[in-house]
C-alpha cells in the first residue's frame, strides 16, 4: 500500500510539472493572443489581438468600446515591401470590428489598432502585432499529437525522478518516454506540420524551425539514455540529462522561428482588397 501511494504521488507530481511547463510554453509563444485593457471615458476596455488564424478566413478582431469611440486600423503583409493600408473604423452596436485579410499558409500580416476618443488616441500596442495564418489541422491528427507530446513530458519527468531515487523501473520508463517522443514528435509532428504549412519538416538541415529542431534534439538524448541503460541498468545519469534537455527545449516557446513567407524574396503581389 505504501509503494502504491508513493508511486501515485510521483505520477501526480510529474503531471503537475508537465502542466506548468505546458502553460508556460503556451502563454509565452508567438501565437498566443496579445491581450490587455485600458480605461476610456471612465470605462474599462478589454481587448484580445489574434496572432494565429486558419488560412482561407479573415481573422476577426472585436472590441467593446464606449459610445463615441472610433478606431484607426492599419496593416500590411509581414516581411514585404507593401505600403501600410489604413482604415478608419466606426463602432457597430458598441463594438469596433476589424478583419485581418487572410494569407496563404505561413503568410503573416502585421497590424495595429488605435482607439480614438475625439482628439485622444489610445494605441493598443506600441509595436504592430504579427499574425500568422496556417492550414487547418484535423482533430484526429492534432489531438493525438498533443496527447503523445504532453505524456512524453509526464513520462520523462517521472523517469528522471525514478533515476534520482534509484528505483528499479528507470529502463522501462526511459523506453516508454522514447516511444512517446517518437510517435508524438517525429511521426505525428510532421503530419501536423504538413497540414498547417504544407511541409513535413522545416528544421535542420532544411530550415531553422525551433519546434522541429528542439523535438529532434530531445528525442536524440532519450535514445542515448535508452542505449546506455540497455548496456548498464545502473547507469542512471543519462535519463536525468535527457530530462534536463527535454525541459530546456520545452521551455522554448512553441512556434518560435516557425514557418513564414518572406515576401521580400518572392514575386507575389500584395493583397489589394480591403477586409470585409
C-alpha positions as CSV (number, residue, x, y, z in Angstrom):
1,X,0.0,0.0,0.0
2,X,2.8,2.4,0.8
3,X,4.5,1.7,-2.5
4,X,1.3,2.4,-4.4
5,X,0.9,5.7,-2.5
6,X,4.5,6.7,-3.3
7,X,4.1,5.8,-7.0
8,X,0.8,7.6,-7.3
9,X,2.3,10.7,-5.7
10,X,5.3,10.7,-8.1
11,X,2.9,10.4,-11.1
12,X,0.8,13.3,-9.8
13,X,3.9,15.4,-9.3
14,X,5.1,14.6,-12.8
15,X,1.8,15.5,-14.3
16,X,1.7,18.9,-12.4
17,X,5.2,19.8,-13.6
18,X,4.2,18.9,-17.1
19,X,1.1,21.1,-16.9
20,X,3.1,24.0,-15.5
21,X,5.6,23.7,-18.3
22,X,2.8,23.4,-21.0
23,X,1.1,26.5,-19.7
24,X,4.3,28.5,-19.7
25,X,5.1,27.4,-23.2
26,X,1.6,28.2,-24.5
27,X,1.3,31.6,-22.9
28,X,4.8,32.8,-24.0
29,X,4.7,31.6,-27.6
30,X,4.4,33.9,-30.6
31,X,1.0,32.5,-31.5
32,X,-0.7,33.4,-28.1
33,X,-3.0,36.4,-28.4
34,X,-1.9,39.8,-27.1
35,X,-4.4,40.9,-24.6
36,X,-4.8,43.8,-22.2
37,X,-7.1,46.6,-21.0
38,X,-7.2,50.3,-20.8
39,X,-9.6,53.0,-19.5
40,X,-11.6,55.3,-21.8
41,X,-14.3,57.6,-20.6
42,X,-14.1,56.0,-17.2
43,X,-14.9,52.6,-18.6
44,X,-12.5,49.6,-18.8
45,X,-11.9,48.4,-22.4
46,X,-10.6,44.9,-22.8
47,X,-9.0,43.6,-26.0
48,X,-7.5,40.4,-27.5
49,X,-5.4,40.7,-30.6
50,X,-5.0,37.4,-32.5
51,X,-1.6,36.1,-33.6
52,X,-2.7,32.9,-35.2
53,X,-5.6,32.0,-37.5
54,X,-6.6,29.5,-40.1
55,X,-6.0,30.4,-43.7
56,X,-8.9,31.0,-46.0
57,X,-10.7,33.1,-43.4
58,X,-10.1,36.8,-42.5
59,X,-9.1,37.0,-38.8
60,X,-11.7,38.9,-36.8
61,X,-10.9,41.4,-34.1
62,X,-13.8,42.7,-31.9
63,X,-13.5,45.2,-29.1
64,X,-16.3,46.5,-27.0
65,X,-16.0,50.3,-26.6
66,X,-17.9,53.2,-25.0
67,X,-20.2,55.4,-27.1
68,X,-18.4,57.7,-29.5
69,X,-15.1,55.8,-29.6
70,X,-13.7,55.1,-33.1
71,X,-10.5,53.4,-34.3
72,X,-7.7,53.6,-36.8
73,X,-6.7,50.3,-38.2
74,X,-3.6,49.7,-40.3
75,X,-2.0,46.6,-41.7
76,X,0.4,45.2,-44.3
77,X,2.0,41.8,-45.1
78,X,4.9,41.0,-42.8
79,X,8.3,40.9,-44.4
80,X,7.2,42.7,-47.5
81,X,7.7,46.0,-49.3
82,X,3.9,46.7,-49.1
83,X,2.7,50.2,-48.1
84,X,0.5,50.4,-45.0
85,X,-3.2,50.1,-45.6
86,X,-5.2,52.3,-43.2
87,X,-8.9,52.2,-42.3
88,X,-11.0,54.4,-40.0
89,X,-13.4,52.2,-38.1
90,X,-16.7,53.2,-36.6
91,X,-18.3,51.2,-33.8
92,X,-21.3,48.9,-34.6
93,X,-23.6,48.0,-31.8
94,X,-20.9,49.1,-29.3
95,X,-18.1,47.1,-31.0
96,X,-15.1,48.0,-33.1
97,X,-14.6,45.3,-35.7
98,X,-11.5,44.8,-37.8
99,X,-10.8,42.0,-40.2
100,X,-7.2,40.9,-41.0
101,X,-7.0,39.8,-44.6
102,X,-6.3,36.1,-44.8
103,X,-3.0,34.8,-46.3
104,X,-1.7,31.5,-47.6
105,X,-0.3,29.1,-45.1
106,X,2.7,30.6,-43.3
107,X,1.8,34.0,-44.5
108,X,1.9,36.8,-41.9
109,X,0.3,40.2,-41.5
110,X,1.4,42.9,-39.1
111,X,-1.3,45.2,-37.8
112,X,-2.0,47.9,-35.3
113,X,-5.2,49.3,-33.8
114,X,-5.5,52.7,-32.2
115,X,-8.7,53.6,-30.4
116,X,-9.8,57.3,-30.7
117,X,-11.9,59.4,-28.3
118,X,-12.1,62.8,-30.1
119,X,-8.5,64.1,-30.0
120,X,-7.3,61.5,-27.6
121,X,-5.7,58.4,-29.1
122,X,-5.1,55.0,-27.4
123,X,-2.7,52.7,-29.2
124,X,-3.4,49.1,-28.1
125,X,0.2,48.1,-28.6
126,X,3.5,50.1,-29.0
127,X,4.5,47.9,-32.0
128,X,2.4,46.2,-34.6
129,X,1.1,42.7,-33.8
130,X,2.1,39.9,-36.2
131,X,-0.4,37.2,-37.0
132,X,0.5,34.0,-38.9
133,X,-2.0,32.1,-40.9
134,X,-2.0,28.3,-41.1
135,X,-3.8,25.4,-42.6
136,X,-6.5,23.7,-40.6
137,X,-5.2,20.6,-38.8
138,X,-7.9,17.8,-38.4
139,X,-8.6,16.9,-34.8
140,X,-7.9,13.2,-35.5
141,X,-4.2,14.3,-36.1
142,X,-3.9,17.2,-33.8
143,X,-5.4,15.6,-30.6
144,X,-3.1,12.5,-30.7
145,X,-0.1,14.7,-31.4
146,X,-0.8,16.9,-28.4
147,X,-1.6,13.8,-26.2
148,X,1.6,12.0,-27.0
149,X,3.8,15.1,-26.6
150,X,2.3,16.0,-23.3
151,X,2.6,12.5,-21.9
152,X,6.1,12.2,-23.2
153,X,6.8,15.1,-20.9
154,X,5.0,13.3,-18.0
155,X,6.9,10.1,-18.5
156,X,10.2,12.0,-19.0
157,X,9.8,13.8,-15.6
158,X,8.7,10.5,-14.0
159,X,11.7,8.7,-15.4
160,X,14.1,11.3,-14.1
161,X,12.5,11.0,-10.6
162,X,12.8,7.2,-10.8
163,X,16.5,7.6,-11.7
164,X,17.2,10.1,-8.9
165,X,15.6,7.8,-6.3
166,X,17.4,4.8,-7.8
167,X,14.3,2.9,-8.2
168,X,14.1,-0.2,-10.5
169,X,11.9,1.0,-13.4
170,X,14.2,3.5,-14.9
171,X,14.9,1.5,-18.0
172,X,11.2,0.7,-18.7
173,X,10.2,4.3,-18.2
174,X,13.0,5.5,-20.5
175,X,11.8,3.2,-23.2
176,X,8.2,4.4,-22.9
177,X,9.3,8.1,-22.9
178,X,11.4,7.4,-26.1
179,X,8.4,5.7,-27.8
180,X,6.1,8.6,-26.9
181,X,8.5,11.1,-28.2
182,X,8.9,9.1,-31.4
183,X,5.2,8.9,-32.1
184,X,4.2,12.4,-31.0
185,X,7.2,14.4,-32.2
186,X,8.7,12.5,-35.2
187,X,5.6,10.8,-36.7
188,X,2.6,12.9,-35.8
189,X,4.5,16.2,-35.6
190,X,5.5,16.3,-39.3
191,X,1.9,15.3,-40.3
192,X,0.6,18.3,-38.3
193,X,3.2,20.5,-39.9
194,X,2.2,19.3,-43.4
195,X,-1.5,20.2,-42.8
196,X,-0.6,23.5,-41.2
197,X,2.2,24.7,-43.5
198,X,2.4,22.2,-46.4
199,X,5.8,20.9,-45.3
200,X,6.7,17.8,-43.2
201,X,9.9,19.2,-41.8
202,X,11.3,22.8,-41.6
203,X,14.0,22.3,-39.1
204,X,17.7,21.4,-39.6
205,X,19.1,20.8,-42.2
206,X,16.4,22.4,-44.4
207,X,15.4,25.2,-42.2
208,X,15.6,26.8,-38.7
209,X,12.2,26.0,-37.2
210,X,12.9,25.7,-33.5
211,X,9.9,23.5,-32.9
212,X,11.3,20.8,-35.2
213,X,14.8,21.3,-34.0
214,X,14.1,21.0,-30.3
215,X,12.0,17.9,-30.9
216,X,14.8,16.0,-32.6
217,X,17.3,17.2,-30.0
218,X,15.1,15.9,-27.2
219,X,14.5,12.6,-28.9
220,X,18.2,12.0,-29.6
221,X,19.0,12.4,-25.9
222,X,16.3,10.0,-24.9
223,X,17.7,7.5,-27.4
224,X,21.1,7.9,-26.0
225,X,19.7,7.3,-22.5
226,X,17.9,4.2,-23.6
227,X,21.1,2.7,-25.3
228,X,23.2,3.5,-22.2
229,X,20.7,1.8,-19.9
230,X,20.3,-1.2,-22.2
231,X,24.0,-1.8,-21.6
232,X,24.1,-0.9,-17.9
233,X,20.8,-0.6,-16.0
234,X,22.7,1.0,-13.1
235,X,23.8,4.0,-15.1
236,X,21.1,6.4,-14.3
237,X,22.9,9.6,-15.3
238,X,21.7,9.8,-18.9
239,X,17.9,9.7,-18.2
240,X,18.4,12.7,-15.8
241,X,20.5,14.5,-18.5
242,X,17.8,13.7,-21.1
243,X,15.1,15.1,-18.8
244,X,17.0,18.4,-18.3
245,X,17.4,18.7,-22.1
246,X,13.7,18.0,-22.6
247,X,12.8,20.6,-20.0
248,X,15.1,23.1,-21.7
249,X,13.7,22.6,-25.1
250,X,10.1,22.5,-23.9
251,X,10.6,25.9,-22.3
252,X,11.4,27.4,-25.7
253,X,8.1,28.9,-26.7
254,X,6.2,27.0,-29.3
255,X,6.5,28.1,-32.9
256,X,9.5,30.4,-32.4
257,X,11.3,30.8,-35.7
258,X,8.5,28.8,-37.3
259,X,7.4,28.7,-41.0
260,X,6.8,32.0,-42.6
261,X,6.7,33.6,-46.1
262,X,9.3,36.2,-46.8
263,X,7.6,38.4,-49.4
264,X,10.7,40.4,-50.0
265,X,12.2,37.3,-51.7
266,X,9.1,36.4,-53.7
267,X,7.4,37.8,-56.7
268,X,3.9,37.6,-55.3
269,X,1.8,40.7,-55.5
270,X,0.2,42.2,-52.4
271,X,-3.4,41.5,-51.5
272,X,-5.2,44.7,-52.5
273,X,-8.8,44.1,-51.4
274,X,-9.9,45.5,-48.1
275,X,-11.0,43.2,-45.4
276,X,-14.8,42.8,-45.0
